[in-house]
Amino acid sequence: MIAEVEKGGTTGLLAWNPDRLARNSVDGGRIIYLVDTGKLTALKFPTFWFENTPQGKFVLKHGFRPIEILR
């Protein structure tokens, strides 16, 4: 999925929760990097708010954390 965004095949992702997109901190960092570079322009979650602002990226980063804590 991330590779598809990096190739330019899609610019948005839909997921239940941010922790479903990132298996670890590297995946989460790649998603944030794609948002920063404009390759990923839309992230939609029914259970989570995201807006491409510094505050939104900060909150998104913490949305990735629960998956790391469980390991």
C-alpha positions in Angstrom: 0.0 0.0 0.0 2.8 2.4 0.9 4.7 1.5 -2.3 1.6 2.4 -4.3 1.5 5.8 -2.7 5.3 6.3 -3.3 4.8 5.4 -7.0 2.0 8.0 -7.3 -0.7 5.4 -7.9 -2.9 6.8 -5.1 -2.9 10.0 -3.0 -5.3 8.9 -0.2 -5.8 6.2 2.3 -8.9 5.0 4.1 -8.5 2.9 7.3 -10.5 2.2 10.4 -7.8 3.7 12.7 -4.3 5.0 12.2 -2.8 2.0 14.0 -4.0 -0.2 11.1 -1.6 1.7 8.7 1.6 1.3 10.6 3.1 -1.9 12.0 6.0 -0.1 13.6 7.6 3.4 13.9 9.3 3.1 10.5 5.9 2.6 8.7 4.5 5.5 10.7 7.4 7.7 9.8 7.0 6.8 6.1 3.4 7.8 6.2 4.2 11.2 7.8 7.0 11.7 5.3 4.5 11.0 2.4 2.1 13.6 3.9 5.0 16.1 4.3 6.1 15.7 0.6 2.6 15.9 -0.7 2.4 12.4 -2.1 -0.2 11.5 0.4 -2.9 14.2 0.5 -5.8 12.5 2.3 -6.1 10.2 5.2 -9.7 9.3 6.3 -10.7 7.4 9.4 -14.2 7.0 10.8 -12.7 6.8 14.4 -10.0 9.5 14.1 -9.6 13.0 13.0 -6.7 14.0 10.7 -5.8 17.3 9.1 -2.5 18.1 7.3 -1.3 20.6 9.9 1.6 20.4 12.4 -1.0 19.5 15.1 -2.7 17.0 12.9 0.7 15.2 12.2 1.5 15.2 15.9 -1.8 13.6 16.7 -1.4 11.1 13.8 2.0 10.1 15.2 0.4 9.3 18.5 -2.4 7.4 16.7 0.3 5.0 15.5 1.6 4.3 19.0 -0.8 1.7 20.4 0.5 -0.9 17.9 4.0 -0.3 19.2 3.0 -0.6 22.9 1.4 -4.1 22.3 4.7 -5.6 21.1 
